[in-house]
Amino acid sequence: MKRGGISRRAFLAGAGGAAVGGGLLAAAACGDGQEADGGAPGARLVPFAGPHQAGITLEPAPATGLMASFTVLARDRAELAELLRELTDEIAGLMEGRPPETRDAAFPPTDSGLLGPNPAPDDLAVVVSVGASLFDGRYGLAPRRPRELVTMPFVSNDRLDPERSHGDLLLSIEAEHPDTVLFALRQLMRRTRSTLVLRWVLDGFTRRGSTAARSTGSPRNLMGFIDGTANLDAGAGTTMDRYVWVAGGDGEPSWAVGGSYHVVRVIRMLVEFWDRTPLSEQEHIMGREKVSGAPLGMEHETDVPDYAADPKGAAIPLDAHIRLANPRTPETAGSLILRRGFSYARGYDRAGRLDQGLAFVCYQRSLETGFMAVQARLNGEPLEEYILPEGGGFFFALPGAEPGTFLGQALVA
């Protein structure tokens, strides 16, 4: 069932959002006198249409996230196109605040009701990506496969679980509250139940914040270290064009221009072992002070280490994580990536150990010069003793959709 027309809430967000604060917008959304349910102070309705999918660069990143990988059951390319059209319509409706259609009470409702009758804006954003397996023989898309898109291989230290890896299509959902994320997932699955079957799901969280000792809002990971200090500026268009978006002339299929290679790594952290490791060793493994986030020997989180002045690793060890990941040399300047990960906690395993870690997520213009180049430098790092990559996959985030078009339209045309 397709969503209805533009709601009063969506109209206010689009026409008056520039002049209306988040709290007032949420109140205005309930012009019928009912108070909006949920939402967060300052939360937005995220615009859907555009040359790129908005959830890739949405800042600040919402507090909760979920990734759901699916197997596509469409019988042919026409049915695959219809699947992408239905997904696009539902995602646009969810992000823009359009209400679902109502129907006779003798039928199941088209809305789960999880967020109540008047859900407030909650920074909801959805990103659709496709895996290498979608380009097999089912839909005749092999000639259109992005040239670097492959099934994620095993790399150093991996123990990939096939039941939590790969997939034909990936939905990445973010919002400020977990019920908003779950609501969106259920609505999208309801809309596509005949052509999408779940393969794996992972949900988690990220906590922003700052203190006098920290100069950014970068979150801490479950090892207790600030994560994301040196990340790319998602709001800098020229930076995104250089490192994230596929461009014409890259040797990619024309439909892929405006999209991005999307890496997911489900990395379990052996947190009990880590918690028994001396602080000095933890800091030398990471290359940063744990409390302030400053590079070792420096004062502030955003201080830039001068590795050329420390050739023997007296201040920051040569095999420290931050030094290997980003050596800050002219030769490695092209391997920067946009990270969008979150922490997760899945209870405990059969041995009574906590199952916690990082859903590492990144976007890049090229897998070879982005993630794969970074991973090659990290192979064998001391941190490997405390982490275990268990799942995820390589995907390609589709280019955005302009009004009147759907995600992946040029791919399946």
TORKOL-4160 file (C-alpha; in steps of 0.2 Angstrom, whole numbers, padded with zeros to 4 digits, m for minus):
413
<pt num="1" X="0000" Y="0000" Z="0000"/>
<pt num="2" X="0008" Y="0016" Z="m0005"/>
<pt num="3" X="0009" Y="0031" Z="0006"/>
<pt num="4" X="m0003" Y="0045" Z="0005"/>
<pt num="5" X="0001" Y="0064" Z="0000"/>
<pt num="6" X="0012" Y="0076" Z="0009"/>
<pt num="7" X="0007" Y="0078" Z="0027"/>
<pt num="8" X="0006" Y="0095" Z="0036"/>
<pt num="9" X="0022" Y="0090" Z="0045"/>
<pt num="10" X="0031" Y="0087" Z="0029"/>
<pt num="11" X="0025" Y="0103" Z="0022"/>
<pt num="12" X="0031" Y="0113" Z="0037"/>
<pt num="13" X="0048" Y="0105" Z="0037"/>
<pt num="14" X="0050" Y="0108" Z="0018"/>
<pt num="15" X="0043" Y="0126" Z="0017"/>
<pt num="16" X="0047" Y="0133" Z="0034"/>
<pt num="17" X="0061" Y="0122" Z="0041"/>
<pt num="18" X="0074" Y="0136" Z="0038"/>
<pt num="19" X="0065" Y="0147" Z="0049"/>
<pt num="20" X="0057" Y="0135" Z="0062"/>
<pt num="21" X="0067" Y="0127" Z="0076"/>
<pt num="22" X="0067" Y="0108" Z="0079"/>
<pt num="23" X="0056" Y="0110" Z="0095"/>
<pt num="24" X="0043" Y="0122" Z="0086"/>
<pt num="25" X="0043" Y="0111" Z="0071"/>
<pt num="26" X="0038" Y="0096" Z="0081"/>
<pt num="27" X="0024" Y="0105" Z="0089"/>
<pt num="28" X="0018" Y="0112" Z="0073"/>
<pt num="29" X="0017" Y="0095" Z="0066"/>
<pt num="30" X="0002" Y="0092" Z="0078"/>
<pt num="31" X="m0009" Y="0106" Z="0072"/>
<pt num="32" X="m0024" Y="0095" Z="0077"/>
<pt num="33" X="m0020" Y="0099" Z="0095"/>
<pt num="34" X="m0012" Y="0082" Z="0098"/>
<pt num="35" X="0006" Y="0082" Z="0105"/>
<pt num="36" X="0019" Y="0074" Z="0094"/>
<pt num="37" X="0025" Y="0057" Z="0100"/>
<pt num="38" X="0044" Y="0053" Z="0103"/>
<pt num="39" X="0057" Y="0063" Z="0093"/>
<pt num="40" X="0072" Y="0072" Z="0100"/>
<pt num="41" X="0075" Y="0091" Z="0103"/>
<pt num="42" X="0081" Y="0098" Z="0087"/>
<pt num="43" X="0078" Y="0082" Z="0077"/>
<pt num="44" X="0074" Y="0085" Z="0058"/>
<pt num="45" X="0065" Y="0077" Z="0044"/>
<pt num="46" X="0079" Y="0072" Z="0032"/>
<pt num="47" X="0076" Y="0077" Z="0014"/>
<pt num="48" X="0076" Y="0062" Z="0003"/>
<pt num="49" X="0078" Y="0068" Z="m0015"/>
<pt num="50" X="0095" Y="0072" Z="m0021"/>
<pt num="51" X="0110" Y="0066" Z="m0031"/>
<pt num="52" X="0117" Y="0056" Z="m0016"/>
<pt num="53" X="0108" Y="0047" Z="m0003"/>
<pt num="54" X="0106" Y="0059" Z="0012"/>
<pt num="55" X="0110" Y="0046" Z="0026"/>
<pt num="56" X="0128" Y="0044" Z="0020"/>
<pt num="57" X="0133" Y="0061" Z="0025"/>
<pt num="58" X="0119" Y="0066" Z="0038"/>
<pt num="59" X="0128" Y="0076" Z="0052"/>
<pt num="60" X="0127" Y="0074" Z="0067"/>
<pt num="61" X="0125" Y="0055" Z="0065"/>
<pt num="62" X="0109" Y="0050" Z="0074"/>
<pt num="63" X="0111" Y="0040" Z="0090"/>
<pt num="64" X="0104" Y="0023" Z="0085"/>
<pt num="65" X="0107" Y="0013" Z="0069"/>
<pt num="66" X="0102" Y="m0004" Z="0061"/>
<pt num="67" X="0108" Y="m0013" Z="0046"/>
<pt num="68" X="0097" Y="m0027" Z="0038"/>
<pt num="69" X="0104" Y="m0038" Z="0024"/>
<pt num="70" X="0092" Y="m0046" Z="0012"/>
<pt num="71" X="0091" Y="m0060" Z="m0001"/>
<pt num="72" X="0081" Y="m0053" Z="m0016"/>
<pt num="73" X="0068" Y="m0065" Z="m0023"/>
<pt num="74" X="0062" Y="m0055" Z="m0038"/>
<pt num="75" X="0059" Y="m0067" Z="m0052"/>
<pt num="76" X="0066" Y="m0055" Z="m0066"/>
<pt num="77" X="0073" Y="m0038" Z="m0069"/>
<pt num="78" X="0055" Y="m0030" Z="m0071"/>
<pt num="79" X="0051" Y="m0037" Z="m0053"/>
<pt num="80" X="0067" Y="m0030" Z="m0047"/>
<pt num="81" X="0064" Y="m0013" Z="m0054"/>
<pt num="82" X="0047" Y="m0014" Z="m0045"/>
<pt num="83" X="0055" Y="m0018" Z="m0029"/>
<pt num="84" X="0067" Y="m0003" Z="m0030"/>
<pt num="85" X="0052" Y="0008" Z="m0034"/>
<pt num="86" X="0042" Y="0002" Z="m0019"/>
<pt num="87" X="0057" Y="0004" Z="m0008"/>
<pt num="88" X="0060" Y="0021" Z="m0014"/>
<pt num="89" X="0042" Y="0027" Z="m0011"/>
<pt num="90" X="0042" Y="0020" Z="0006"/>
<pt num="91" X="0059" Y="0027" Z="0011"/>
<pt num="92" X="0054" Y="0044" Z="0005"/>
<pt num="93" X="0038" Y="0043" Z="0014"/>
<pt num="94" X="0046" Y="0038" Z="0030"/>
<pt num="95" X="0060" Y="0051" Z="0029"/>
<pt num="96" X="0048" Y="0066" Z="0024"/>
<pt num="97" X="0035" Y="0062" Z="0036"/>
<pt num="98" X="0021" Y="0057" Z="0024"/>
<pt num="99" X="0007" Y="0047" Z="0033"/>
<pt num="100" X="0002" Y="0030" Z="0027"/>
<pt num="101" X="m0015" Y="0027" Z="0019"/>
<pt num="102" X="m0029" Y="0021" Z="0030"/>
<pt num="103" X="m0041" Y="0007" Z="0025"/>
<pt num="104" X="m0055" Y="m0003" Z="0032"/>
<pt num="105" X="m0053" Y="m0010" Z="0049"/>
<pt num="106" X="m0057" Y="m0027" Z="0043"/>
<pt num="107" X="m0039" Y="m0027" Z="0035"/>
<pt num="108" X="m0022" Y="m0026" Z="0044"/>
<pt num="109" X="m0017" Y="m0007" Z="0046"/>
<pt num="110" X="m0004" Y="m0001" Z="0034"/>
<pt num="111" X="0005" Y="0007" Z="0049"/>
<pt num="112" X="0011" Y="m0004" Z="0064"/>
<pt num="113" X="0007" Y="0011" Z="0076"/>
<pt num="114" X="0023" Y="0009" Z="0085"/>
<pt num="115" X="0026" Y="0028" Z="0085"/>
<pt num="116" X="0009" Y="0033" Z="0089"/>
<pt num="117" X="m0003" Y="0044" Z="0078"/>
<pt num="118" X="0009" Y="0059" Z="0077"/>
<pt num="119" X="0027" Y="0054" Z="0077"/>
<pt num="120" X="0039" Y="0069" Z="0078"/>
<pt num="121" X="0054" Y="0071" Z="0067"/>
<pt num="122" X="0068" Y="0060" Z="0073"/>
<pt num="123" X="0082" Y="0062" Z="0061"/>
<pt num="124" X="0077" Y="0046" Z="0052"/>
<pt num="125" X="0087" Y="0042" Z="0036"/>
<pt num="126" X="0088" Y="0026" Z="0026"/>
<pt num="127" X="0102" Y="0021" Z="0014"/>
<pt num="128" X="0100" Y="0007" Z="0001"/>
<pt num="129" X="0115" Y="m0003" Z="m0005"/>
<pt num="130" X="0117" Y="m0018" Z="m0016"/>
<pt num="131" X="0130" Y="m0032" Z="m0015"/>
<pt num="132" X="0140" Y="m0041" Z="m0028"/>
<pt num="133" X="0128" Y="m0056" Z="m0028"/>
<pt num="134" X="0114" Y="m0045" Z="m0036"/>
<pt num="135" X="0125" Y="m0045" Z="m0051"/>
<pt num="136" X="0125" Y="m0064" Z="m0054"/>
<pt num="137" X="0115" Y="m0071" Z="m0069"/>
<pt num="138" X="0097" Y="m0069" Z="m0061"/>
<pt num="139" X="0094" Y="m0051" Z="m0068"/>
<pt num="140" X="0107" Y="m0049" Z="m0082"/>
<pt num="141" X="0116" Y="m0036" Z="m0072"/>
<pt num="142" X="0133" Y="m0043" Z="m0073"/>
<pt num="143" X="0140" Y="m0031" Z="m0086"/>
<pt num="144" X="0134" Y="m0017" Z="m0075"/>
<pt num="145" X="0143" Y="m0022" Z="m0059"/>
<pt num="146" X="0154" Y="m0009" Z="m0051"/>
<pt num="147" X="0171" Y="m0014" Z="m0056"/>
<pt num="148" X="0178" Y="m0016" Z="m0039"/>
<pt num="149" X="0162" Y="m0024" Z="m0031"/>
<pt num="150" X="0166" Y="m0041" Z="m0025"/>
<pt num="151" X="0160" Y="m0052" Z="m0011"/>
<pt num="152" X="0170" Y="m0047" Z="0004"/>
<pt num="153" X="0185" Y="m0059" Z="0006"/>
<pt num="154" X="0193" Y="m0065" Z="0022"/>
<pt num="155" X="0207" Y="m0054" Z="0027"/>
<pt num="156" X="0219" Y="m0055" Z="0041"/>
<pt num="157" X="0212" Y="m0061" Z="0058"/>
<pt num="158" X="0194" Y="m0064" Z="0050"/>
<pt num="159" X="0182" Y="m0077" Z="0056"/>
<pt num="160" X="0167" Y="m0073" Z="0045"/>
<pt num="161" X="0151" Y="m0081" Z="0049"/>
<pt num="162" X="0142" Y="m0084" Z="0033"/>
<pt num="163" X="0125" Y="m0082" Z="0042"/>
<pt num="164" X="0130" Y="m0064" Z="0046"/>
<pt num="165" X="0139" Y="m0059" Z="0030"/>
<pt num="166" X="0136" Y="m0053" Z="0013"/>
<pt num="167" X="0118" Y="m0051" Z="0005"/>
<pt num="168" X="0110" Y="m0045" Z="m0011"/>
<pt num="169" X="0103" Y="m0029" Z="m0004"/>
<pt num="170" X="0107" Y="m0019" Z="0012"/>
<pt num="171" X="0096" Y="m0007" Z="0021"/>
<pt num="172" X="0105" Y="0005" Z="0033"/>
<pt num="173" X="0093" Y="0014" Z="0045"/>
<pt num="174" X="0097" Y="0028" Z="0057"/>
<pt num="175" X="0087" Y="0039" Z="0069"/>
<pt num="176" X="0088" Y="0046" Z="0086"/>
<pt num="177" X="0078" Y="0033" Z="0095"/>
<pt num="178" X="0078" Y="0014" Z="0092"/>
<pt num="179" X="0059" Y="0013" Z="0091"/>
<pt num="180" X="0060" Y="0024" Z="0076"/>
<pt num="181" X="0073" Y="0013" Z="0068"/>
<pt num="182" X="0062" Y="m0003" Z="0071"/>
<pt num="183" X="0047" Y="0006" Z="0064"/>
<pt num="184" X="0055" Y="0010" Z="0048"/>
<pt num="185" X="0062" Y="m0008" Z="0046"/>
<pt num="186" X="0045" Y="m0015" Z="0049"/>
<pt num="187" X="0037" Y="m0003" Z="0037"/>
<pt num="188" X="0050" Y="m0007" Z="0023"/>
<pt num="189" X="0048" Y="m0026" Z="0026"/>
<pt num="190" X="0029" Y="m0025" Z="0025"/>
<pt num="191" X="0031" Y="m0016" Z="0009"/>
<pt num="192" X="0043" Y="m0028" Z="0001"/>
<pt num="193" X="0038" Y="m0045" Z="0009"/>
<pt num="194" X="0036" Y="m0054" Z="m0007"/>
<pt num="195" X="0053" Y="m0050" Z="m0014"/>
<pt num="196" X="0065" Y="m0048" Z="0001"/>
<pt num="197" X="0070" Y="m0061" Z="0014"/>
<pt num="198" X="0080" Y="m0056" Z="0029"/>
<pt num="199" X="0098" Y="m0063" Z="0029"/>
<pt num="200" X="0105" Y="m0054" Z="0045"/>
<pt num="201" X="0102" Y="m0039" Z="0056"/>
<pt num="202" X="0113" Y="m0029" Z="0067"/>
<pt num="203" X="0108" Y="m0014" Z="0078"/>
<pt num="204" X="0117" Y="m0003" Z="0089"/>
<pt num="205" X="0121" Y="0015" Z="0095"/>
<pt num="206" X="0133" Y="0029" Z="0095"/>
<pt num="207" X="0134" Y="0042" Z="0109"/>
<pt num="208" X="0140" Y="0059" Z="0104"/>
<pt num="209" X="0146" Y="0072" Z="0117"/>
<pt num="210" X="0160" Y="0083" Z="0122"/>
<pt num="211" X="0169" Y="0088" Z="0138"/>
<pt num="212" X="0182" Y="0102" Z="0142"/>
<pt num="213" X="0196" Y="0089" Z="0137"/>
<pt num="214" X="0188" Y="0085" Z="0121"/>
<pt num="215" X="0186" Y="0097" Z="0106"/>
<pt num="216" X="0174" Y="0086" Z="0095"/>
<pt num="217" X="0158" Y="0077" Z="0098"/>
<pt num="218" X="0166" Y="0060" Z="0092"/>
<pt num="219" X="0159" Y="0045" Z="0101"/>
<pt num="220" X="0169" Y="0033" Z="0112"/>
<pt num="221" X="0169" Y="0015" Z="0106"/>
<pt num="222" X="0167" Y="0000" Z="0118"/>
<pt num="223" X="0185" Y="0000" Z="0121"/>
<pt num="224" X="0183" Y="0017" Z="0129"/>
<pt num="225" X="0193" Y="0027" Z="0116"/>
<pt num="226" X="0187" Y="0041" Z="0106"/>
<pt num="227" X="0183" Y="0035" Z="0088"/>
<pt num="228" X="0182" Y="0046" Z="0073"/>
<pt num="229" X="0192" Y="0062" Z="0077"/>
<pt num="230" X="0201" Y="0062" Z="0060"/>
<pt num="231" X="0186" Y="0057" Z="0050"/>
<pt num="232" X="0182" Y="0066" Z="0034"/>
<pt num="233" X="0170" Y="0081" Z="0035"/>
<pt num="234" X="0154" Y="0075" Z="0028"/>
<pt num="235" X="0148" Y="0093" Z="0025"/>
<pt num="236" X="0163" Y="0097" Z="0014"/>
<pt num="237" X="0157" Y="0095" Z="m0004"/>
<pt num="238" X="0174" Y="0095" Z="m0012"/>
<pt num="239" X="0180" Y="0082" Z="0001"/>
<pt num="240" X="0166" Y="0071" Z="m0002"/>
<pt num="241" X="0168" Y="0073" Z="m0021"/>
<pt num="242" X="0186" Y="0068" Z="m0019"/>
<pt num="243" X="0185" Y="0053" Z="m0008"/>
<pt num="244" X="0167" Y="0047" Z="m0007"/>
<pt num="245" X="0157" Y="0049" Z="m0023"/>
<pt num="246" X="0160" Y="0039" Z="m0038"/>
<pt num="247" X="0162" Y="0051" Z="m0053"/>
<pt num="248" X="0162" Y="0051" Z="m0072"/>
<pt num="249" X="0179" Y="0045" Z="m0078"/>
<pt num="250" X="0182" Y="0033" Z="m0064"/>
<pt num="251" X="0179" Y="0018" Z="m0076"/>
<pt num="252" X="0163" Y="0014" Z="m0067"/>
<pt num="253" X="0146" Y="0010" Z="m0076"/>
<pt num="254" X="0137" Y="0026" Z="m0079"/>
<pt num="255" X="0123" Y="0022" Z="m0068"/>
<pt num="256" X="0135" Y="0021" Z="m0053"/>
<pt num="257" X="0140" Y="0040" Z="m0054"/>
<pt num="258" X="0135" Y="0048" Z="m0037"/>
<pt num="259" X="0135" Y="0032" Z="m0028"/>
<pt num="260" X="0149" Y="0025" Z="m0016"/>
<pt num="261" X="0157" Y="0009" Z="m0011"/>
<pt num="262" X="0150" Y="0004" Z="0006"/>
<pt num="263" X="0160" Y="m0007" Z="0018"/>
<pt num="264" X="0153" Y="m0016" Z="0033"/>
<pt num="265" X="0164" Y="m0025" Z="0046"/>
<pt num="266" X="0156" Y="m0033" Z="0061"/>
<pt num="267" X="0170" Y="m0032" Z="0073"/>
<pt num="268" X="0169" Y="m0041" Z="0090"/>
<pt num="269" X="0179" Y="m0034" Z="0104"/>
<pt num="270" X="0186" Y="m0045" Z="0117"/>
<pt num="271" X="0181" Y="m0033" Z="0130"/>
<pt num="272" X="0185" Y="m0044" Z="0145"/>
<pt num="273" X="0203" Y="m0046" Z="0139"/>
<pt num="274" X="0204" Y="m0028" Z="0135"/>
<pt num="275" X="0198" Y="m0023" Z="0152"/>
<pt num="276" X="0213" Y="m0033" Z="0160"/>
<pt num="277" X="0226" Y="m0024" Z="0149"/>
<pt num="278" X="0236" Y="m0010" Z="0157"/>
<pt num="279" X="0231" Y="0008" Z="0152"/>
<pt num="280" X="0249" Y="0012" Z="0145"/>
<pt num="281" X="0248" Y="m0003" Z="0134"/>
<pt num="282" X="0230" Y="0001" Z="0128"/>
<pt num="283" X="0236" Y="0019" Z="0124"/>
<pt num="284" X="0252" Y="0013" Z="0114"/>
<pt num="285" X="0241" Y="0001" Z="0104"/>
<pt num="286" X="0229" Y="0015" Z="0099"/>
<pt num="287" X="0242" Y="0029" Z="0099"/>
<pt num="288" X="0230" Y="0041" Z="0109"/>
<pt num="289" X="0227" Y="0045" Z="0127"/>
<pt num="290" X="0212" Y="0037" Z="0133"/>
<pt num="291" X="0204" Y="0051" Z="0143"/>
<pt num="292" X="0207" Y="0066" Z="0132"/>
<pt num="293" X="0209" Y="0057" Z="0115"/>
<pt num="294" X="0225" Y="0067" Z="0111"/>
<pt num="295" X="0239" Y="0058" Z="0101"/>
<pt num="296" X="0252" Y="0052" Z="0113"/>
<pt num="297" X="0264" Y="0066" Z="0118"/>
<pt num="298" X="0251" Y="0080" Z="0113"/>
<pt num="299" X="0238" Y="0090" Z="0122"/>
<pt num="300" X="0222" Y="0090" Z="0112"/>
<pt num="301" X="0211" Y="0077" Z="0103"/>
<pt num="302" X="0212" Y="0086" Z="0087"/>
<pt num="303" X="0231" Y="0089" Z="0087"/>
<pt num="304" X="0239" Y="0082" Z="0072"/>
<pt num="305" X="0254" Y="0071" Z="0075"/>
<pt num="306" X="0270" Y="0074" Z="0066"/>
<pt num="307" X="0276" Y="0057" Z="0061"/>
<pt num="308" X="0291" Y="0064" Z="0051"/>
<pt num="309" X="0297" Y="0071" Z="0067"/>
<pt num="310" X="0295" Y="0054" Z="0076"/>
<pt num="311" X="0303" Y="0042" Z="0064"/>
<pt num="312" X="0307" Y="0029" Z="0077"/>
<pt num="313" X="0290" Y="0029" Z="0086"/>
<pt num="314" X="0297" Y="0037" Z="0102"/>
<pt num="315" X="0281" Y="0046" Z="0105"/>
<pt num="316" X="0268" Y="0036" Z="0095"/>
<pt num="317" X="0273" Y="0018" Z="0091"/>
<pt num="318" X="0276" Y="0014" Z="0073"/>
<pt num="319" X="0263" Y="0000" Z="0074"/>
<pt num="320" X="0250" Y="0011" Z="0084"/>
<pt num="321" X="0233" Y="0010" Z="0076"/>
<pt num="322" X="0231" Y="0028" Z="0072"/>
<pt num="323" X="0248" Y="0028" Z="0064"/>
<pt num="324" X="0245" Y="0013" Z="0053"/>
<pt num="325" X="0227" Y="0018" Z="0048"/>
<pt num="326" X="0232" Y="0036" Z="0042"/>
<pt num="327" X="0251" Y="0038" Z="0041"/>
<pt num="328" X="0248" Y="0056" Z="0034"/>
<pt num="329" X="0260" Y="0054" Z="0020"/>
<pt num="330" X="0258" Y="0060" Z="0002"/>
<pt num="331" X="0258" Y="0042" Z="m0004"/>
<pt num="332" X="0243" Y="0038" Z="0008"/>
<pt num="333" X="0233" Y="0054" Z="0005"/>
<pt num="334" X="0221" Y="0046" Z="m0007"/>
<pt num="335" X="0216" Y="0032" Z="0005"/>
<pt num="336" X="0205" Y="0042" Z="0016"/>
<pt num="337" X="0187" Y="0036" Z="0020"/>
<pt num="338" X="0171" Y="0042" Z="0027"/>
<pt num="339" X="0167" Y="0032" Z="0043"/>
<pt num="340" X="0149" Y="0029" Z="0049"/>
<pt num="341" X="0150" Y="0015" Z="0062"/>
<pt num="342" X="0141" Y="0012" Z="0078"/>
<pt num="343" X="0144" Y="0001" Z="0093"/>
<pt num="344" X="0133" Y="m0015" Z="0096"/>
<pt num="345" X="0130" Y="m0027" Z="0111"/>
<pt num="346" X="0122" Y="m0044" Z="0107"/>
<pt num="347" X="0122" Y="m0051" Z="0125"/>
<pt num="348" X="0134" Y="m0065" Z="0128"/>
<pt num="349" X="0140" Y="m0081" Z="0120"/>
<pt num="350" X="0140" Y="m0099" Z="0126"/>
<pt num="351" X="0156" Y="m0097" Z="0135"/>
<pt num="352" X="0149" Y="m0083" Z="0145"/>
<pt num="353" X="0158" Y="m0069" Z="0137"/>
<pt num="354" X="0151" Y="m0053" Z="0132"/>
<pt num="355" X="0147" Y="m0051" Z="0114"/>
<pt num="356" X="0150" Y="m0033" Z="0110"/>
<pt num="357" X="0160" Y="m0023" Z="0097"/>
<pt num="358" X="0160" Y="m0011" Z="0083"/>
<pt num="359" X="0150" Y="m0011" Z="0067"/>
<pt num="360" X="0163" Y="m0003" Z="0056"/>
<pt num="361" X="0155" Y="0006" Z="0042"/>
<pt num="362" X="0164" Y="0017" Z="0029"/>
<pt num="363" X="0160" Y="0024" Z="0012"/>
<pt num="364" X="0173" Y="0028" Z="m0002"/>
<pt num="365" X="0175" Y="0032" Z="m0020"/>
<pt num="366" X="0186" Y="0016" Z="m0022"/>
<pt num="367" X="0188" Y="0001" Z="m0012"/>
<pt num="368" X="0206" Y="m0002" Z="m0018"/>
<pt num="369" X="0212" Y="0015" Z="m0013"/>
<pt num="370" X="0201" Y="0017" Z="0002"/>
<pt num="371" X="0196" Y="0002" Z="0014"/>
<pt num="372" X="0208" Y="m0011" Z="0006"/>
<pt num="373" X="0223" Y="0001" Z="0006"/>
<pt num="374" X="0219" Y="0005" Z="0025"/>
<pt num="375" X="0216" Y="m0013" Z="0029"/>
<pt num="376" X="0233" Y="m0019" Z="0021"/>
<pt num="377" X="0242" Y="m0007" Z="0032"/>
<pt num="378" X="0233" Y="m0013" Z="0048"/>
<pt num="379" X="0236" Y="m0032" Z="0045"/>
<pt num="380" X="0246" Y="m0038" Z="0059"/>
<pt num="381" X="0244" Y="m0023" Z="0071"/>
<pt num="382" X="0244" Y="m0026" Z="0090"/>
<pt num="383" X="0225" Y="m0022" Z="0091"/>
<pt num="384" X="0221" Y="m0039" Z="0082"/>
<pt num="385" X="0224" Y="m0048" Z="0098"/>
<pt num="386" X="0209" Y="m0040" Z="0105"/>
<pt num="387" X="0196" Y="m0040" Z="0090"/>
<pt num="388" X="0188" Y="m0053" Z="0079"/>
<pt num="389" X="0179" Y="m0048" Z="0063"/>
<pt num="390" X="0164" Y="m0059" Z="0062"/>
<pt num="391" X="0153" Y="m0053" Z="0048"/>
<pt num="392" X="0148" Y="m0039" Z="0036"/>
<pt num="393" X="0151" Y="m0037" Z="0018"/>
<pt num="394" X="0155" Y="m0026" Z="0003"/>
<pt num="395" X="0141" Y="m0016" Z="m0005"/>
<pt num="396" X="0138" Y="m0002" Z="m0017"/>
<pt num="397" X="0127" Y="0012" Z="m0010"/>
<pt num="398" X="0115" Y="0017" Z="m0024"/>
<pt num="399" X="0116" Y="0035" Z="m0031"/>
<pt num="400" X="0102" Y="0046" Z="m0024"/>
<pt num="401" X="0085" Y="0048" Z="m0033"/>
<pt num="402" X="0078" Y="0065" Z="m0039"/>
<pt num="403" X="0059" Y="0068" Z="m0039"/>
<pt num="404" X="0050" Y="0057" Z="m0051"/>
<pt num="405" X="0063" Y="0043" Z="m0051"/>
<pt num="406" X="0068" Y="0029" Z="m0040"/>
<pt num="407" X="0084" Y="0022" Z="m0032"/>
<pt num="408" X="0093" Y="0011" Z="m0044"/>
<pt num="409" X="0082" Y="0016" Z="m0059"/>
<pt num="410" X="0097" Y="0018" Z="m0071"/>
<pt num="411" X="0104" Y="0001" Z="m0065"/>
<pt num="412" X="0089" Y="m0009" Z="m0070"/>
<pt num="413" X="0083" Y="0001" Z="m0085"/>
